[in-house]
Amino acid sequence: MTPGPQGILVVDKAPERTSHDVVARVRWLLGTKKVGHAGTLDPMATGLLVLGVGQGTRLLTYLVGLGKTYEATLRLGRATTTDDREGEPLGEQREASTLPQPLIEQHLDALRGDIEQVPSTVSAIKIDGKRAYARARAGEDVQLAARPVRVSRFELTARRQDGVHLDLDAVIDCSSGTYVRALARDLGSALDVGGHLTALRRTAVGPFTVADAVQVPARGEGDDVELPLRGLGEIASLVLGTLRVDAEQSAALGTGQRITAAARPTPPRWQQPGAAAPAEEERPVAALDGSGHLVAILEREQERWRPILVVPEDARC
């Protein structure tokens, strides 16, 4: 029995499609139920979704925490209930078109670096087992605690006047868990004019970029589209250290046995900028066979390596 498709799929999500719609469509196109994601996008947003297929779903835990890059448009002059264009107006409209650039930059600087951010009330964060957005839509008063995030770049690339509003285009590099909607809200609040997000495009997740992504056609369109999956070994070697194993070690790992290896692991091919590297003995390592296929994910156990994830032999790629 064939194991079905295996690997990682990098998708460029179209606007007004939910991430779950894209996952469902990929399941249908590839003929497998085993498809997961490494972080969703709101329907209004476009850009990068990283999907795991088959055994690739087991790699997602090593991808969800990767940093993100966004292109965004922030509108100053009014807040909304959702901190984006899909919400209802909140408070009065304020004159923002004449805000001086130095003042904007001053408040932008407070939103750069390591900051404490209160997520949007319509986020997917769970409160007592229920999503915050579900509680907010049910009329509850949702109060979320601030949490640490990192915004390593918040760079304005253009400004445009739209009546009393001021639209700012920006490029943002940030840690996983950062809400760009909340950055728009907080900038507008600091400037005392209100603010919300009007456009968002995710252009990178860790080493993955939209330049390498494919579009997934909607239902009833492009049923014969090619969805190129990237191999498990290729992806694991990007974000994890790697250890080459021979046929005997590969067979032992396949049955859950520990192995001893004299060689030191090779560092990941991609390093997350600004991230503190864990101690070497705490880093998981990808065991690759002679063909570069992923055999297992290992963790150090004194002088040996213990498999914490084993890929079945017929699913290795």
C-alpha positions in Angstrom: 0.0 0.0 0.0 1.5 3.4 -1.0 1.9 5.8 1.9 0.5 8.8 -0.1 2.1 12.2 -0.6 4.7 13.4 1.9 6.4 16.7 2.4 6.0 20.4 2.8 3.9 22.6 0.5 4.4 26.4 0.4 1.3 28.2 -0.7 0.6 31.8 -1.7 -3.0 32.3 -0.3 -5.4 34.4 -2.3 -7.5 37.2 -0.6 -10.8 36.4 0.9 -10.1 32.7 1.2 -9.7 31.2 4.7 -6.6 29.2 5.5 -8.9 26.3 6.4 -10.4 26.5 2.9 -6.9 26.2 1.4 -6.1 23.2 3.6 -9.4 21.5 2.6 -8.7 22.1 -1.1 -5.1 20.7 -0.8 -6.5 17.6 0.9 -8.8 17.1 -2.1 -6.2 17.8 -4.7 -3.6 15.5 -3.2 -6.1 12.8 -2.2 -5.1 12.7 1.5 -6.7 13.9 4.8 -3.3 14.4 6.4 -2.6 18.1 5.8 -1.9 20.6 8.5 -0.5 24.2 8.7 2.2 26.1 10.5 0.1 29.1 11.2 -3.0 30.6 9.5 -3.8 33.9 7.8 -7.0 36.0 8.2 -9.3 35.9 5.1 -8.4 39.5 4.2 -4.7 38.7 4.2 -2.7 37.1 1.4 0.6 35.4 1.2 2.5 32.6 2.7 1.0 29.5 4.2 3.3 26.6 5.1 1.5 23.3 4.9 2.6 19.8 6.0 1.4 16.8 4.0 1.6 13.2 5.3 4.6 12.8 7.5 5.3 16.5 6.8 2.6 17.4 9.4 5.0 16.0 12.1 7.6 18.6 11.0 5.3 21.5 11.6 6.2 21.7 15.3 9.7 22.9 14.2 8.3 25.5 11.8 5.5 27.2 13.7 7.9 29.3 15.8 9.8 30.7 12.9 9.9 34.5 12.4 7.6 36.2 9.8 7.8 39.0 7.3 4.8 41.1 6.3 3.9 43.9 4.0 1.1 45.9 5.5 -1.0 49.0 5.1 -1.9 50.8 8.3 -4.7 53.5 8.3 -4.5 56.3 10.8 -7.5 58.3 11.7 -9.9 55.7 13.0 -9.9 52.6 15.2 -12.2 49.6 14.5 -13.6 46.8 16.7 -11.3 44.2 15.1 -8.2 46.4 14.5 -8.6 45.9 10.8 -10.8 47.0 7.9 -13.4 44.3 8.5 -14.5 45.7 11.9 -17.0 48.4 12.8 -15.8 51.9 13.3 -14.8 52.5 16.9 -14.8 56.1 18.3 -14.7 59.3 16.4 -12.9 59.8 13.1 -9.8 62.0 13.7 -7.7 64.1 11.5 -4.5 62.2 10.8 -3.4 63.2 7.3 -1.2 66.0 8.5 0.7 64.0 11.1 4.4 65.0 10.9 6.7 62.1 9.9 9.1 62.7 12.8 6.3 62.2 15.3 5.2 59.0 13.6 8.7 57.7 13.6 9.0 58.5 17.3 6.0 56.3 18.2 7.1 53.6 15.7 10.4 53.3 17.6 8.4 52.3 20.7 6.9 49.4 18.8 10.3 48.1 17.7 12.5 45.6 19.4 11.3 43.4 22.3 7.9 44.7 23.4 4.8 43.6 25.4 1.8 43.4 23.0 -1.8 42.9 23.9 -3.3 40.7 21.1 -6.4 41.7 19.2 -9.6 40.7 20.9 -10.6 38.8 17.7 -7.4 36.7 17.8 -7.5 32.9 17.9 -6.0 32.7 21.4 -7.9 30.4 23.6 -9.5 31.6 26.9 -10.7 28.7 29.0 -10.8 26.5 25.9 -12.7 29.0 23.7 -11.2 31.2 21.0 -11.1 34.9 21.9 -12.8 35.9 18.6 -15.7 33.6 19.4 -16.1 35.2 22.8 -15.9 38.7 21.3 -18.5 37.9 18.6 -20.8 36.5 21.3 -20.7 39.9 23.0 -18.3 39.1 25.8 -15.9 41.6 27.2 -12.6 39.9 26.2 -9.5 40.9 28.1 -6.2 39.5 26.9 -2.9 39.7 28.8 0.1 41.3 27.1 2.8 39.0 26.0 6.3 39.4 24.8 7.0 39.6 21.1 9.9 40.9 19.0 9.5 43.4 16.1 13.0 43.5 14.6 11.9 45.7 11.7 9.0 48.1 11.3 9.9 50.2 8.3 7.6 52.7 6.6 7.9 52.5 2.8 5.2 55.0 1.7 2.5 57.4 3.0 -0.7 58.5 1.3 -3.4 61.0 2.3 -7.0 59.8 2.0 -9.2 62.5 3.2 -8.6 62.9 6.9 -6.9 59.5 7.0 -3.3 58.7 6.5 -2.3 55.4 5.0 1.2 54.0 5.8 2.8 51.1 3.9 5.2 49.2 6.0 7.5 46.1 6.0 7.6 44.3 9.3 9.9 41.5 10.5 8.6 40.0 13.7 8.5 36.9 15.9 5.9 34.3 15.7 2.8 35.4 17.7 3.0 39.0 16.8 -0.3 40.6 15.7 0.2 43.2 12.9 -3.3 44.4 13.5 -2.3 45.2 17.1 0.7 47.2 15.8 -1.7 49.3 13.7 -4.0 49.7 16.7 -1.2 50.7 19.1 0.4 53.2 16.7 -3.0 54.9 16.2 -3.6 54.9 19.9 -0.2 56.4 20.7 -0.8 59.2 18.1 -4.3 59.7 19.6 -6.0 59.4 16.2 -6.9 55.7 16.2 -5.6 53.2 13.7 -6.4 49.9 12.0 -5.0 47.5 9.3 -6.3 47.7 5.8 -4.0 45.3 3.9 -1.7 42.5 4.9 0.6 40.2 3.0 2.9 37.6 4.5 6.0 37.4 2.4 8.2 35.1 4.4 8.1 32.4 7.1 11.6 31.6 8.3 13.5 30.5 5.1 10.3 30.2 3.0 9.2 33.0 0.8 6.3 33.8 -1.5 8.7 33.7 -4.5 8.8 29.9 -4.0 5.1 29.5 -3.3 2.3 28.1 -5.5 -1.3 29.2 -5.7 -4.0 26.7 -4.9 -7.0 27.1 -7.2 -10.5 27.4 -5.8 -13.0 24.5 -6.0 -14.0 23.8 -9.5 -10.8 25.4 -11.0 -7.5 23.8 -11.9 -8.3 20.3 -10.6 -5.1 19.0 -12.5 -2.8 21.6 -10.9 0.7 20.4 -9.9 1.4 20.9 -6.1 5.2 20.5 -5.7 6.0 19.1 -2.3 9.4 19.7 -0.8 11.1 16.7 0.8 11.2 16.1 4.5 15.0 15.9 4.5 15.4 19.2 2.6 13.1 21.0 5.0 14.5 19.4 8.2 18.1 20.4 7.1 17.0 24.0 6.7 15.9 24.5 10.3 17.6 21.7 12.2 21.1 20.4 12.6 21.7 17.2 10.6 23.4 13.9 11.3 24.2 11.5 8.4 23.4 7.9 9.3 24.4 4.7 7.5 22.1 1.8 6.6 22.6 0.0 10.0 21.9 3.2 12.0 18.9 4.0 9.8 17.5 0.5 10.5 18.0 0.9 14.2 16.3 4.3 14.3 13.4 2.8 12.3 12.7 0.5 15.2 13.1 3.3 17.9 16.6 2.3 19.0 19.2 4.8 20.2 22.4 5.2 18.2 25.9 6.3 18.8 27.5 8.6 16.2 31.1 9.9 16.3 30.5 12.8 13.9 29.2 16.2 15.1 25.9 17.4 13.6 26.0 19.8 10.7 24.4 23.2 11.6 21.1 24.2 10.1 21.3 25.6 6.6 19.2 28.6 7.7 19.6 30.5 11.0 16.8 32.6 12.4 18.1 36.2 12.6 18.3 37.5 16.1 17.2 34.3 17.8 19.2 33.0 20.7 20.5 29.5 19.9 19.8 26.8 22.4 22.7 24.9 23.9 23.9 22.2 21.5 22.8 19.3 23.7 19.2 20.8 23.7 18.9 21.1 20.0 16.9 18.4 18.1 18.8 17.0 15.1 17.6 15.5 11.8 19.0 12.1 10.9 19.4 11.9 7.2 20.3 8.7 5.2 22.7 8.6 2.2 20.0 9.9 -0.1 19.3 12.9 2.1 15.9 11.5 3.2 14.7 12.2 6.7 14.9 9.0 8.9 14.2 10.5 12.3 14.4 13.5 14.6 16.9 12.9 17.4 17.7 14.4 20.8 20.9 14.0 22.7 21.0 11.6 25.5 24.5 11.7 27.0 26.7 10.1 24.4 23.9 8.7 22.3 21.0 9.9 20.2 17.4 9.0 21.0 14.7 9.2 18.2 11.8 11.4 19.2 10.2 11.2 15.8 10.6 8.3 13.4 9.6 8.4 9.7 8.3 5.1 8.3 10.7 3.7 5.7 8.2 3.9 2.9 7.5 7.6 3.6 11.0 8.9 3.7 11.9 11.7 1.4 
